[in-house]
Every structure is written in structure tokens, then in C-alpha cells.
């Protein structure tokens, strides 16, 4: 009986290791995706602030010269 159960246990361990590897890769991909999304949102916010501030700076320059 030991000979029959041993291959099943080994197969279970291999399958568990395989699933662990898949989940680890999935988690890494998720972290990379979330990091990229956060950087994209941060960059978009920075560009929006710079675009919104540009007319105000332009008006300030015009007022100085006038």
C-alpha cells in the first residue's frame, strides 16, 4: 500500500508546488499592474496641474510687463 500511495502524494506535492508558482507569478503580475496604474494616475495628475497652472503663469507674466 505504501507503494501505491507514495506516487499520489508526490503528484499532489508537485501539483501544489505548480499552483504555488502560478499564484506567485499572478501576484507579481498584479503588483506590476497596480504599480503601473498608480504611476499613470500620478503622471496624469501632474500633467493636469501643470496644464492648469500654465495660463496663470502666463497672466502673471503679462501683468508684470504691463
Biopython code that builds the backbone (N, CA, C, O; Angstrom):
import numpy as np
from Bio.PDB.StructureBuilder import StructureBuilder

atoms = [
    (1, "UNK", "N", (0.819, -1.198, 0.000)),
    (1, "UNK", "CA", (0.000, 0.000, 0.000)),
    (1, "UNK", "C", (0.860, 1.258, 0.000)),
    (1, "UNK", "O", (0.476, 2.274, -0.579)),
    (2, "UNK", "N", (1.976, 1.197, 0.621)),
    (2, "UNK", "CA", (2.835, 2.379, 0.616)),
    (2, "UNK", "C", (3.276, 2.735, -0.796)),
    (2, "UNK", "O", (3.367, 3.910, -1.152)),
    (3, "UNK", "N", (3.548, 1.713, -1.594)),
    (3, "UNK", "CA", (3.990, 1.972, -2.959)),
    (3, "UNK", "C", (2.891, 2.639, -3.784)),
    (3, "UNK", "O", (3.182, 3.448, -4.664)),
    (4, "UNK", "N", (1.635, 2.306, -3.505)),
    (4, "UNK", "CA", (0.537, 2.899, -4.263)),
    (4, "UNK", "C", (0.245, 4.327, -3.808)),
    (4, "UNK", "O", (-0.094, 5.171, -4.639)),
    (5, "UNK", "N", (0.365, 4.618, -2.526)),
    (5, "UNK", "CA", (0.032, 5.950, -2.035)),
    (5, "UNK", "C", (1.170, 6.940, -2.251)),
    (5, "UNK", "O", (0.932, 8.142, -2.368)),
    (6, "UNK", "N", (2.377, 6.455, -2.303)),
    (6, "UNK", "CA", (3.519, 7.357, -2.458)),
    (6, "UNK", "C", (3.462, 8.159, -3.758)),
    (6, "UNK", "O", (3.679, 9.371, -3.721)),
    (7, "UNK", "N", (3.178, 7.534, -4.912)),
    (7, "UNK", "CA", (3.112, 8.347, -6.132)),
    (7, "UNK", "C", (2.005, 9.398, -6.079)),
    (7, "UNK", "O", (2.162, 10.498, -6.610)),
    (8, "UNK", "N", (0.890, 9.060, -5.441)),
    (8, "UNK", "CA", (-0.191, 10.046, -5.335)),
    (8, "UNK", "C", (0.241, 11.223, -4.474)),
    (8, "UNK", "O", (-0.058, 12.372, -4.799)),
    (9, "UNK", "N", (0.933, 10.950, -3.392)),
    (9, "UNK", "CA", (1.411, 12.032, -2.540)),
    (9, "UNK", "C", (2.416, 12.897, -3.285)),
    (9, "UNK", "O", (2.376, 14.124, -3.198)),
    (10, "UNK", "N", (3.308, 12.256, -4.012)),
    (10, "UNK", "CA", (4.289, 13.021, -4.782)),
    (10, "UNK", "C", (3.593, 13.872, -5.841)),
    (10, "UNK", "O", (3.952, 15.028, -6.066)),
    (11, "UNK", "N", (2.597, 13.279, -6.482)),
    (11, "UNK", "CA", (1.870, 14.023, -7.505)),
    (11, "UNK", "C", (1.156, 15.220, -6.874)),
    (11, "UNK", "O", (1.120, 16.301, -7.462)),
    (12, "UNK", "N", (0.597, 15.034, -5.697)),
    (12, "UNK", "CA", (-0.077, 16.129, -5.007)),
    (12, "UNK", "C", (0.912, 17.234, -4.659)),
    (12, "UNK", "O", (0.610, 18.418, -4.807)),
    (13, "UNK", "N", (2.088, 16.842, -4.200)),
    (13, "UNK", "CA", (3.102, 17.840, -3.846)),
    (13, "UNK", "C", (3.529, 18.606, -5.086)),
    (13, "UNK", "O", (3.666, 19.829, -5.043)),
    (14, "UNK", "N", (3.739, 17.906, -6.181)),
    (14, "UNK", "CA", (4.129, 18.588, -7.417)),
    (14, "UNK", "C", (3.038, 19.549, -7.873)),
    (14, "UNK", "O", (3.322, 20.675, -8.281)),
    (15, "UNK", "N", (1.792, 19.098, -7.801)),
    (15, "UNK", "CA", (0.690, 19.958, -8.210)),
    (15, "UNK", "C", (0.605, 21.179, -7.295)),
    (15, "UNK", "O", (0.353, 22.288, -7.766)),
    (16, "UNK", "N", (0.812, 20.983, -5.996)),
    (16, "UNK", "CA", (0.797, 22.103, -5.067)),
    (16, "UNK", "C", (1.904, 23.092, -5.354)),
    (16, "UNK", "O", (1.687, 24.302, -5.293)),
    (17, "UNK", "N", (3.080, 22.598, -5.664)),
    (17, "UNK", "CA", (4.193, 23.487, -5.998)),
    (17, "UNK", "C", (3.898, 24.248, -7.282)),
    (17, "UNK", "O", (4.204, 25.434, -7.401)),
    (18, "UNK", "N", (3.299, 23.549, -8.242)),
    (18, "UNK", "CA", (2.956, 24.198, -9.508)),
    (18, "UNK", "C", (1.949, 25.317, -9.281)),
    (18, "UNK", "O", (2.105, 26.414, -9.818)),
    (19, "UNK", "N", (0.917, 25.044, -8.487)),
    (19, "UNK", "CA", (-0.091, 26.069, -8.219)),
    (19, "UNK", "C", (0.517, 27.229, -7.446)),
    (19, "UNK", "O", (0.163, 28.386, -7.672)),
    (20, "UNK", "N", (1.439, 26.917, -6.528)),
    (20, "UNK", "CA", (2.107, 27.988, -5.793)),
    (20, "UNK", "C", (2.897, 28.885, -6.726)),
    (20, "UNK", "O", (2.904, 30.105, -6.566)),
    (21, "UNK", "N", (3.564, 28.280, -7.705)),
    (21, "UNK", "CA", (4.314, 29.067, -8.682)),
    (21, "UNK", "C", (3.408, 29.928, -9.535)),
    (21, "UNK", "O", (3.729, 31.076, -9.841)),
    (22, "UNK", "N", (2.268, 29.364, -9.919)),
    (22, "UNK", "CA", (1.314, 30.123, -10.734)),
    (22, "UNK", "C", (0.761, 31.292, -9.933)),
    (22, "UNK", "O", (0.665, 32.410, -10.440)),
    (23, "UNK", "N", (0.398, 31.032, -8.684)),
    (23, "UNK", "CA", (-0.143, 32.110, -7.851)),
    (23, "UNK", "C", (0.906, 33.176, -7.580)),
    (23, "UNK", "O", (0.586, 34.363, -7.517)),
    (24, "UNK", "N", (2.150, 32.762, -7.421)),
    (24, "UNK", "CA", (3.219, 33.732, -7.185)),
    (24, "UNK", "C", (3.416, 34.621, -8.415)),
    (24, "UNK", "O", (3.608, 35.830, -8.292)),
    (25, "UNK", "N", (3.368, 34.015, -9.591)),
    (25, "UNK", "CA", (3.502, 34.808, -10.820)),
    (25, "UNK", "C", (2.306, 35.724, -11.006)),
    (25, "UNK", "O", (2.455, 36.866, -11.441)),
    (26, "UNK", "N", (1.130, 35.231, -10.681)),
    (26, "UNK", "CA", (-0.072, 36.050, -10.794)),
    (26, "UNK", "C", (-0.005, 37.235, -9.839)),
    (26, "UNK", "O", (-0.388, 38.350, -10.193)),
    (27, "UNK", "N", (0.480, 36.988, -8.633)),
    (27, "UNK", "CA", (0.610, 38.064, -7.657)),
    (27, "UNK", "C", (1.634, 39.097, -8.125)),
    (27, "UNK", "O", (1.414, 40.300, -7.983)),
    (28, "UNK", "N", (2.745, 38.632, -8.679)),
    (28, "UNK", "CA", (3.755, 39.554, -9.192)),
    (28, "UNK", "C", (3.185, 40.389, -10.332)),
    (28, "UNK", "O", (3.414, 41.597, -10.392)),
    (29, "UNK", "N", (2.448, 39.756, -11.232)),
    (29, "UNK", "CA", (1.835, 40.486, -12.342)),
    (29, "UNK", "C", (0.831, 41.507, -11.829)),
    (29, "UNK", "O", (0.729, 42.608, -12.369)),
    (30, "UNK", "N", (0.091, 41.144, -10.789)),
    (30, "UNK", "CA", (-0.881, 42.071, -10.221)),
    (30, "UNK", "C", (-0.179, 43.284, -9.608)),
    (30, "UNK", "O", (-0.615, 44.419, -9.797)),
    (31, "UNK", "N", (0.908, 43.039, -8.873)),
    (31, "UNK", "CA", (1.649, 44.154, -8.284)),
    (31, "UNK", "C", (2.232, 45.066, -9.359)),
    (31, "UNK", "O", (2.196, 46.289, -9.223)),
    (32, "UNK", "N", (2.766, 44.480, -10.424)),
    (32, "UNK", "CA", (3.311, 45.298, -11.508)),
    (32, "UNK", "C", (2.216, 46.116, -12.181)),
    (32, "UNK", "O", (2.428, 47.280, -12.520)),
    (33, "UNK", "N", (1.049, 45.514, -12.375)),
    (33, "UNK", "CA", (-0.065, 46.224, -12.997)),
    (33, "UNK", "C", (-0.540, 47.370, -12.118)),
    (33, "UNK", "O", (-0.783, 48.474, -12.606)),
    (34, "UNK", "N", (-0.671, 47.109, -10.826)),
    (34, "UNK", "CA", (-1.111, 48.167, -9.914)),
    (34, "UNK", "C", (-0.084, 49.287, -9.825)),
    (34, "UNK", "O", (-0.452, 50.459, -9.747)),
    (35, "UNK", "N", (1.198, 48.939, -9.836)),
    (35, "UNK", "CA", (2.247, 49.958, -9.798)),
    (35, "UNK", "C", (2.198, 50.815, -11.055)),
    (35, "UNK", "O", (2.301, 52.039, -10.979)),
    (36, "UNK", "N", (2.042, 50.177, -12.209)),
    (36, "UNK", "CA", (1.954, 50.923, -13.466)),
    (36, "UNK", "C", (0.718, 51.820, -13.479)),
    (36, "UNK", "O", (0.781, 52.958, -13.945)),
    (37, "UNK", "N", (-0.392, 51.316, -12.975)),
    (37, "UNK", "CA", (-1.616, 52.123, -12.930)),
    (37, "UNK", "C", (-1.440, 53.323, -12.004)),
    (37, "UNK", "O", (-1.865, 54.429, -12.335)),
    (38, "UNK", "N", (-0.819, 53.110, -10.851)),
    (38, "UNK", "CA", (-0.595, 54.209, -9.913)),
    (38, "UNK", "C", (0.320, 55.265, -10.526)),
    (38, "UNK", "O", (0.058, 56.462, -10.410)),
    (39, "UNK", "N", (1.396, 54.819, -11.179)),
    (39, "UNK", "CA", (2.302, 55.777, -11.814)),
    (39, "UNK", "C", (1.598, 56.534, -12.936)),
    (39, "UNK", "O", (1.845, 57.724, -13.130)),
    (40, "UNK", "N", (0.732, 55.859, -13.669)),
    (40, "UNK", "CA", (-0.024, 56.528, -14.722)),
    (40, "UNK", "C", (-0.958, 57.591, -14.170)),
    (40, "UNK", "O", (-1.055, 58.686, -14.723)),
    (41, "UNK", "N", (-1.639, 57.273, -13.092)),
    (41, "UNK", "CA", (-2.548, 58.247, -12.472)),
    (41, "UNK", "C", (-1.755, 59.424, -11.903)),
    (41, "UNK", "O", (-2.165, 60.576, -12.045)),
    (42, "UNK", "N", (-0.626, 59.139, -11.263)),
    (42, "UNK", "CA", (0.200, 60.209, -10.693)),
    (42, "UNK", "C", (0.735, 61.118, -11.795)),
    (42, "UNK", "O", (0.740, 62.340, -11.645)),
    (43, "UNK", "N", (1.182, 60.532, -12.889)),
    (43, "UNK", "CA", (1.693, 61.333, -14.000)),
    (43, "UNK", "C", (0.582, 62.163, -14.631)),
    (43, "UNK", "O", (0.800, 63.320, -14.993)),
    (44, "UNK", "N", (-0.596, 61.586, -14.764)),
    (44, "UNK", "CA", (-1.730, 62.331, -15.319)),
    (44, "UNK", "C", (-2.102, 63.510, -14.421)),
    (44, "UNK", "O", (-2.406, 64.597, -14.911)),
    (45, "UNK", "N", (-2.079, 63.292, -13.120)),
    (45, "UNK", "CA", (-2.391, 64.380, -12.189)),
    (45, "UNK", "C", (-1.344, 65.484, -12.279)),
    (45, "UNK", "O", (-1.679, 66.668, -12.237)),
    (46, "UNK", "N", (-0.085, 65.100, -12.402)),
    (46, "UNK", "CA", (0.981, 66.098, -12.524)),
    (46, "UNK", "C", (0.818, 66.916, -13.797)),
    (46, "UNK", "O", (0.965, 68.138, -13.773)),
    (47, "UNK", "N", (0.520, 66.261, -14.893)),
    (47, "UNK", "CA", (0.313, 66.970, -16.161)),
    (47, "UNK", "C", (-0.902, 67.882, -16.060)),
    (47, "UNK", "O", (-0.873, 69.004, -16.566)),
    (48, "UNK", "N", (-1.964, 67.422, -15.417)),
    (48, "UNK", "CA", (-3.165, 68.252, -15.268)),
    (48, "UNK", "C", (-2.870, 69.506, -14.450)),
    (48, "UNK", "O", (-3.354, 70.590, -14.775)),
    (49, "UNK", "N", (-2.083, 69.360, -13.400)),
    (49, "UNK", "CA", (-1.727, 70.521, -12.574)),
    (49, "UNK", "C", (-0.869, 71.492, -13.372)),
    (49, "UNK", "O", (-1.076, 72.703, -13.306)),
    (50, "UNK", "N", (0.090, 70.969, -14.123)),
    (50, "UNK", "CA", (0.950, 71.850, -14.918)),
    (50, "UNK", "C", (0.167, 72.561, -16.014)),
    (50, "UNK", "O", (0.404, 73.739, -16.280)),
    (51, "UNK", "N", (-0.755, 71.863, -16.646)),
    (51, "UNK", "CA", (-1.567, 72.484, -17.697)),
    (51, "UNK", "C", (-2.494, 73.537, -17.101)),
    (51, "UNK", "O", (-2.703, 74.589, -17.705)),
    (52, "UNK", "N", (-3.047, 73.268, -15.932)),
    (52, "UNK", "CA", (-3.943, 74.237, -15.292)),
    (52, "UNK", "C", (-3.168, 75.457, -14.797)),
    (52, "UNK", "O", (-3.710, 76.562, -14.774)),
    (53, "UNK", "N", (-1.914, 75.270, -14.401)),
    (53, "UNK", "CA", (-1.130, 76.382, -13.867)),
    (53, "UNK", "C", (-0.519, 77.239, -14.972)),
    (53, "UNK", "O", (-0.150, 78.386, -14.719)),
    (54, "UNK", "N", (-0.406, 76.718, -16.176)),
    (54, "UNK", "CA", (0.243, 77.455, -17.263)),
    (54, "UNK", "C", (-0.459, 78.780, -17.582)),
    (54, "UNK", "O", (0.230, 79.793, -17.701)),
    (55, "UNK", "N", (-1.781, 78.830, -17.728)),
    (55, "UNK", "CA", (-2.418, 80.127, -18.012)),
    (55, "UNK", "C", (-2.223, 81.141, -16.883)),
    (55, "UNK", "O", (-2.092, 82.337, -17.140)),
    (56, "UNK", "N", (-2.205, 80.670, -15.648)),
    (56, "UNK", "CA", (-1.995, 81.598, -14.532)),
    (56, "UNK", "C", (-0.598, 82.203, -14.580)),
    (56, "UNK", "O", (-0.423, 83.394, -14.321)),
    (57, "UNK", "N", (0.390, 81.387, -14.908)),
    (57, "UNK", "CA", (1.752, 81.911, -15.034)),
    (57, "UNK", "C", (1.845, 82.888, -16.201)),
    (57, "UNK", "O", (2.543, 83.899, -16.124)),
    (58, "UNK", "N", (1.139, 82.576, -17.272)),
    (58, "UNK", "CA", (1.141, 83.460, -18.435)),
    (58, "UNK", "C", (0.505, 84.801, -18.085)),
    (58, "UNK", "O", (1.012, 85.850, -18.482)),
    (59, "UNK", "N", (-0.595, 84.773, -17.348)),
    (59, "UNK", "CA", (-1.234, 86.026, -16.922)),
    (59, "UNK", "C", (-0.322, 86.822, -16.000)),
    (59, "UNK", "O", (-0.281, 88.050, -16.081)),
    (60, "UNK", "N", (0.402, 86.148, -15.134)),
    (60, "UNK", "CA", (1.322, 86.840, -14.238)),
    (60, "UNK", "C", (2.443, 87.505, -15.032)),
    (60, "UNK", "O", (2.853, 88.616, -14.698)),
    (61, "UNK", "N", (2.939, 86.857, -16.060)),
    (61, "UNK", "CA", (3.979, 87.465, -16.897)),
    (61, "UNK", "C", (3.444, 88.673, -17.653)),
    (61, "UNK", "O", (4.142, 89.677, -17.797)),
    (62, "UNK", "N", (2.211, 88.581, -18.133)),
    (62, "UNK", "CA", (1.615, 89.709, -18.858)),
    (62, "UNK", "C", (1.427, 90.891, -17.917)),
    (62, "UNK", "O", (1.681, 92.032, -18.302)),
    (63, "UNK", "N", (0.984, 90.634, -16.687)),
    (63, "UNK", "CA", (0.779, 91.715, -15.721)),
    (63, "UNK", "C", (2.095, 92.382, -15.347)),
    (63, "UNK", "O", (2.122, 93.592, -15.120)),
    (64, "UNK", "N", (3.169, 91.639, -15.276)),
    (64, "UNK", "CA", (4.468, 92.231, -14.933)),
    (64, "UNK", "C", (4.943, 93.181, -16.023)),
    (64, "UNK", "O", (5.504, 94.239, -15.733)),
    (65, "UNK", "N", (4.719, 92.803, -17.272)),
    (65, "UNK", "CA", (5.194, 93.645, -18.373)),
    (65, "UNK", "C", (4.298, 94.855, -18.590)),
    (65, "UNK", "O", (4.739, 95.834, -19.191)),
    (66, "UNK", "N", (3.093, 94.822, -18.135)),
    (66, "UNK", "CA", (2.163, 95.928, -18.374)),
    (66, "UNK", "C", (2.346, 97.057, -17.388)),
    (66, "UNK", "O", (1.636, 98.060, -17.459)),
]
sb = StructureBuilder()
sb.init_structure("model")
sb.init_model(0)
sb.init_chain("A")
sb.init_seg("    ")
for serial, (resi, resn, name, xyz) in enumerate(atoms, 1):
    if name == "N":
        sb.init_residue(resn, " ", resi, " ")
    sb.init_atom(name, np.array(xyz, "f"), 0.0, 1.0, " ", f" {name:<3s}", serial, name[0])
structure = sb.get_structure()
